[in-house]
Amino acid sequence: MNEYLGNYEPEVNKMMKLKPQIKWFILAVLILTLAACNGNTTSVDLSLAPTYAAQTLAAMPTNTMEPVPTSTATVVVPTATATATETPVTELYPVGPVGFPENVNPLTGLVVDDPSILDRRPVLIKVANQPISGRPHAGLSFADMVFEYYIGSGGNRFIALFYGQDADMIGPVRSGRMIDPYLVSLYEGILGMEGAYITVREHIVDILDNRMISSKELCPGLCDDGRMLVTSVFGDSEALTKIAADRGVVQQRYLLEGMAFDPEVPEGGKTANIITTQFSTVNPEEWRYDEESGDYLRWTDNESGEVIDLIPLVDRITDEQLAFSNVVVIFVSHIEHAPTLHDMAIWDNTFGQRAIAFRDGQAYEITWKTPSRTQPIQLIDDSGETFRLKPGNTWVVVFGLYSTVDTIADHWSFTFLMP
């Protein structure tokens, strides 16, 4: 498959040839094996997967004026609260990549009601996407940015960034990966996670020191909801900010420059109403452009035997489908040390690598760079200027350099390949 697979290539090839239901079982077992990194040996009952998928479907909003959640989960879920709201102000734009006004979030381009919320470090929290028994996720709709990346054996995981607003239930929180401290460093953030393999943990601490928080004993920062499963730990971004401050982590406004925003749609785009990103044949994800809201709505897999159906991915806090203003796919070199251990070249990308940005139903071929290890990822258009995102939240998908891109009319399909 590539030069980094080494002795693991035969095993990976075998897995890719298996039938979908067998591959899903192997994927679940491999992911649950990583729970040992958390010191939690309680396993998830995979036979309940259809039940949890049904709960996700039940959480979809209805067409009535007053939708009523129908989830039958027995765990009492607190309502997430935003400590600051963000709104677009037309006369403000364009804004960035430098010189952001005091009341503008430099990671969304939106005005915050209380600028003091920006006088801190962003909070980045690991969120599991597998097993599906952990869905629907909590709190992702409150994030300024979400990064999605490969964790091996066909699986993917998220790291959600909270800065302009907070949520008091985010998760399920899972273990750290090698890419995490790179991303946290780029945004001068703190990291909330639930365990990590010992060498990965050492790697994270070497970079972040006491800005890494990993213990469900530190409730309400990280708490188990009482089920004691690999998908039962949730985070609170405001509480994690306080824990970091109590540790002596300096909380101030950092110079998070490099992104730019404008509600005016850039010229030169190509129609893109559907975006499919596939880390494996059993793990398809999809974004569909909603013209009414101007956002991309997330759809996810609902494993049900031979056929993988896509269902709306909702936030269990709001019971609403995830909606993001921007979706960006960046192509990054991957090094596979083991089937579930990968390094990704996020830092020191000064010359630029390929990226494709999606906004307002349009696709744009651009370049991404990281000229500094303590500044946000920069997006550059074909004229060498900073690409202007739509004001709002952004979802970034990290794909391998050799990943394929296929387009049929307005449908863009990405298939993950390494390195």
C-alpha positions in Angstrom: 0.0 0.0 0.0 2.9 2.4 0.8 6.4 2.4 2.1 5.3 3.1 5.7 3.2 0.0 6.1 6.1 -2.3 6.4 5.2 -5.6 8.0 1.6 -4.5 8.5 0.8 -4.4 4.8 -0.5 -8.0 4.5 -2.8 -7.6 7.4 -4.2 -4.3 6.1 -4.7 -5.9 2.7 -6.6 -8.8 4.2 -8.9 -6.6 6.1 -9.8 -4.5 3.0 -10.9 -7.7 1.3 -13.3 -8.8 4.0 -17.0 -8.5 3.8 -18.5 -5.3 5.2 -20.0 -6.8 8.3 -16.8 -8.7 9.2 -14.7 -5.5 8.6 -17.0 -3.6 10.9 -16.6 -6.2 13.6 -12.8 -6.1 13.3 -12.9 -2.3 13.3 -15.0 -2.3 16.5 -12.6 -4.7 18.2 -9.5 -2.8 17.3 -11.1 0.5 18.5 -12.2 -1.0 21.8 -8.7 -2.4 22.3 -7.5 1.1 22.5 -9.6 1.6 25.5 -6.8 0.1 27.4 -5.0 3.4 26.9 -7.7 4.9 29.1 -7.4 2.3 31.8 -11.0 1.3 31.2 -11.6 -2.3 30.4 -15.4 -2.1 30.2 -16.5 -3.1 26.7 -19.4 -1.9 24.7 -22.2 -4.4 23.8 -22.0 -4.3 20.0 -25.3 -6.0 19.7 -26.8 -2.7 20.8 -25.5 -0.8 17.8 -28.8 -0.9 15.9 -30.5 0.5 19.0 -28.1 3.4 19.3 -28.5 4.1 15.6 -32.2 4.2 16.1 -31.7 6.7 18.8 -29.7 8.9 16.5 -32.6 8.7 14.0 -35.0 9.5 16.8 -33.0 12.6 17.6 -33.6 14.1 14.2 -35.8 17.3 14.2 -39.3 16.8 12.8 -41.1 19.1 10.4 -43.5 20.3 13.2 -43.2 23.7 14.7 -42.2 22.3 18.1 -40.1 19.1 17.7 -40.0 16.8 20.7 -37.0 14.6 21.2 -37.8 10.9 21.2 -34.6 9.4 22.4 -35.0 6.7 24.9 -31.5 6.9 26.5 -31.6 6.4 30.2 -28.8 8.8 31.0 -29.9 12.3 31.9 -28.3 14.8 29.5 -27.7 18.3 30.8 -28.5 21.2 28.5 -25.4 22.8 27.0 -25.1 26.5 27.6 -23.2 29.0 25.5 -21.4 31.6 27.7 -21.2 33.9 24.7 -23.2 34.1 21.4 -21.7 34.9 18.1 -23.4 36.8 15.3 -22.4 38.1 11.8 -22.3 41.9 11.3 -22.5 42.7 7.6 -20.7 46.0 7.7 -17.7 44.5 9.4 -16.6 42.4 6.5 -14.2 41.4 5.1 -12.2 40.7 8.2 -8.7 39.1 8.7 -6.2 37.6 8.3 -4.7 40.2 10.7 -6.1 43.1 12.7 -9.2 41.5 14.0 -11.5 43.9 16.0 -11.5 43.2 19.8 -15.1 41.7 19.7 -14.5 39.4 16.7 -13.5 35.8 17.1 -10.5 35.3 14.7 -11.4 31.6 14.3 -15.0 32.2 13.0 -15.1 35.9 11.9 -18.2 36.4 14.1 -18.8 39.1 16.7 -19.1 37.8 20.3 -21.4 39.5 22.7 -18.8 39.4 25.5 -15.3 40.0 24.1 -13.8 38.8 27.5 -14.5 35.2 26.5 -11.6 35.6 24.0 -9.2 36.4 26.8 -8.2 32.8 27.2 -6.7 29.8 25.3 -9.0 27.8 23.0 -10.1 24.5 24.4 -9.6 21.4 22.1 -11.4 18.2 23.2 -11.1 14.7 21.7 -14.4 13.2 20.5 -15.0 9.6 19.5 -16.7 8.7 16.2 -16.6 4.9 16.8 -18.1 2.8 18.1 -21.5 4.0 16.8 -22.9 3.3 20.3 -21.3 6.6 21.3 -23.5 8.5 18.9 -25.1 11.0 18.6 -22.2 13.2 19.8 -22.6 16.0 22.2 -21.5 19.6 21.8 -20.0 19.6 18.3 -22.5 22.2 17.1 -21.0 24.7 19.7 -17.5 24.3 18.3 -15.7 27.0 16.3 -13.7 24.4 14.4 -13.7 20.6 14.3 -10.7 18.5 12.9 -11.4 15.0 11.6 -8.6 12.5 11.0 -7.6 8.9 10.5 -6.9 6.8 13.6 -6.2 3.5 11.8 -8.1 0.3 10.8 -10.6 2.4 8.9 -11.6 4.6 11.8 -11.7 8.3 12.3 -11.8 10.7 15.3 -12.6 14.3 16.0 -10.9 17.1 18.0 -13.3 20.0 18.6 -12.1 23.5 19.3 -14.1 25.8 21.6 -13.2 29.5 21.9 -16.0 31.9 21.1 -18.5 29.9 23.1 -18.6 27.0 25.6 -20.6 23.8 26.0 -21.0 21.9 29.2 -21.3 18.5 27.6 -18.8 17.5 24.9 -18.0 14.0 23.8 -17.8 11.1 24.1 -14.2 12.0 25.0 -11.5 9.5 23.9 -7.8 9.0 23.9 -5.1 11.2 22.4 -3.2 10.7 19.1 0.1 12.0 17.8 -1.5 14.8 15.7 -3.3 16.3 18.7 -0.5 18.4 20.3 0.4 19.8 16.8 -3.2 21.1 16.4 -3.4 22.3 20.0 -0.1 24.2 19.6 -1.2 25.9 16.4 -4.2 27.4 18.2 -2.3 28.1 21.5 -4.8 25.8 23.2 -5.3 23.3 25.9 -6.2 19.7 25.3 -8.9 17.6 27.0 -8.6 13.8 26.4 -9.3 10.5 28.1 -6.0 8.7 28.2 -3.4 7.7 25.6 -0.9 5.0 24.8 2.1 5.6 27.0 4.5 6.7 24.2 1.8 8.9 22.7 1.1 10.5 26.1 4.8 11.2 26.5 4.8 12.8 23.0 1.8 15.0 24.0 3.3 16.1 27.3 6.6 16.9 25.7 4.9 19.5 23.5 2.0 20.7 25.7 3.3 20.1 29.3 0.5 21.0 31.7 -1.8 22.2 28.9 -2.8 18.5 28.5 -5.7 17.5 30.8 -6.6 13.7 30.9 -8.4 12.4 33.9 -12.1 11.8 34.4 -11.5 12.3 38.1 -11.2 16.1 37.3 -15.0 16.5 37.1 -16.7 18.7 35.9 -13.8 19.2 33.4 -14.0 15.5 32.4 -16.7 13.3 33.9 -18.0 9.8 33.4 -21.8 9.9 33.2 -22.0 6.8 35.4 -22.0 4.0 32.7 -18.2 3.4 32.9 -17.9 2.7 29.2 -15.4 3.8 26.6 -18.1 6.2 25.4 -19.4 7.6 28.7 -16.8 10.3 29.4 -17.8 13.9 28.6 -16.0 17.3 28.8 -17.0 20.8 29.8 -14.9 23.4 28.0 -15.4 26.2 30.5 -14.5 23.9 33.4 -11.3 22.8 31.5 -10.3 26.4 31.1 -10.6 26.8 34.9 -8.6 23.6 35.6 -5.8 24.8 33.3 -5.8 28.2 35.0 -5.6 26.5 38.4 -2.5 24.6 37.1 -0.8 27.9 36.3 -1.5 27.9 32.5 -1.6 31.5 31.4 -5.0 32.5 30.2 -4.9 35.6 28.0 -5.8 36.6 24.5 -3.3 35.1 22.0 -2.6 36.4 18.5 -4.6 33.9 16.6 -4.2 35.5 13.2 -4.1 33.9 9.7 -7.7 33.2 8.9 -10.0 35.5 6.9 -13.8 35.8 6.5 -16.2 37.4 4.1 -19.9 36.6 3.5 -19.5 37.5 -0.2 -19.0 34.3 -2.2 -15.6 34.2 -3.9 -15.4 33.9 -7.7 -13.9 30.9 -9.4 -15.7 28.1 -7.5 -17.2 24.9 -8.9 -20.6 23.6 -7.8 -20.4 21.4 -4.8 -23.6 20.3 -3.2 -22.5 16.9 -1.9 -19.1 16.1 -0.3 -18.3 12.4 0.5 -15.3 11.6 2.7 -14.4 8.0 3.1 -11.7 6.7 5.4 -12.7 3.1 4.6 -15.5 1.3 2.8 -17.3 0.8 6.1 -16.9 4.4 7.2 -18.5 6.8 4.8 -19.3 10.4 5.8 -21.2 13.0 3.8 -22.0 16.7 3.8 -25.0 18.0 1.8 -25.4 21.7 1.1 -28.6 23.2 2.4 -29.5 26.2 0.3 -32.0 27.6 2.8 -29.5 27.9 5.7 -26.4 28.3 3.5 -24.6 25.5 5.5 -23.4 22.0 4.9 -25.3 19.4 6.8 -23.6 16.3 8.1 -24.7 12.7 7.3 -23.1 9.6 8.8 -23.1 5.8 8.5 -25.7 3.7 10.0 -24.2 0.2 9.8 -27.1 -2.3 9.2 -25.7 -5.4 7.5 -24.8 -5.5 3.8 -26.0 -1.9 3.1 -24.6 1.2 4.8 -27.3 3.8 5.1 -26.6 7.4 5.7 -28.5 9.2 8.4 -28.4 12.8 9.8 -25.6 13.3 12.3 -27.2 15.3 15.1 -25.9 16.9 18.3 -27.6 15.2 21.2 -27.6 18.5 23.1 -29.8 20.4 20.5 -31.4 17.4 18.7 -30.4 19.2 15.5 -28.3 18.0 12.5 -24.7 19.3 12.5 -24.4 22.3 10.2 -21.1 24.0 9.3 -20.5 27.1 7.2 -17.2 25.8 5.8 -15.8 22.3 5.1 -12.1 22.1 4.2 -10.2 19.0 3.1 -6.4 19.3 3.6 -3.9 16.8 2.2 -1.2 15.8 4.7 1.7 13.3 4.7 1.0 10.4 7.0 3.5 8.0 8.6 2.1 4.7 9.8 4.1 3.3 12.8 1.4 0.7 13.5 -2.1 0.0 12.2 -3.5 2.4 14.9 -0.6 4.7 15.3 0.1 7.4 12.8 2.0 10.7 12.7 0.9 13.5 10.4 3.0 16.4 9.1 0.9 19.3 10.3 3.8 21.5 11.5 6.3 23.4 9.4 4.4 23.2 6.1 5.9 26.5 4.9 5.7 25.7 1.1 2.1 24.6 1.1 0.1 21.5 0.3 -3.1 20.9 -1.5 -6.5 21.7 0.0 -10.1 22.1 -1.2 -12.4 24.5 0.5 -16.2 24.3 0.4 -18.5 27.2 1.2 -21.9 28.3 -0.2 -22.3 25.3 -2.3 -19.0 26.0 -4.1 -15.6 24.2 -4.2 -12.2 26.0 -4.4 -8.8 24.5 -5.0 -6.5 26.2 -2.6 -3.3 25.6 -0.6 -2.8 25.2 3.2 0.3 26.3 5.2 1.6 26.3 8.7 4.4 28.9 8.7 4.4 29.0 12.5 3.9 26.3 15.1 1.8 28.7 17.2 -0.5 30.3 14.5 -3.6 28.9 12.9 -3.5 26.9 9.6 -3.5 29.4 6.7 -5.5 28.9 3.6 -4.1 30.5 0.4 -6.0 31.0 -2.9 -4.5 30.6 -6.4 -3.6 34.3 -6.4 -1.5 34.0 -3.3 -4.0 35.8 -1.1 -5.6 34.4 2.1 -8.7 32.5 1.1 -11.8 34.0 2.7 -14.1 31.6 4.5 -17.7 32.2 5.1 -18.2 33.7 8.6 -19.1 30.8 10.9 -17.8 27.4 12.0 -15.4 25.3 10.0 -14.9 21.5 9.7 -11.4 20.4 8.6 -10.9 16.9 7.3 -7.2 15.6 7.3 -6.6 13.3 4.4 -3.4 11.5 3.2 -1.4 13.0 0.3 -2.3 10.2 -2.0 -6.0 10.4 -1.3 -8.2 10.4 -4.4 -10.7 13.1 -5.4 -13.5 12.3 -7.9 -16.2 14.6 -9.1 -19.5 13.8 -10.8 -21.5 16.9 -11.5 -22.0 18.6 -8.0 -20.8 15.5 -6.0 -17.2 15.5 -4.7 -15.9 12.2 -3.4 -12.7 11.8 -1.3 -11.2 8.4 -0.6 -8.5 8.2 2.0 -5.0 6.9 1.0 -1.6 7.2 2.7 0.9 8.6 3.0 
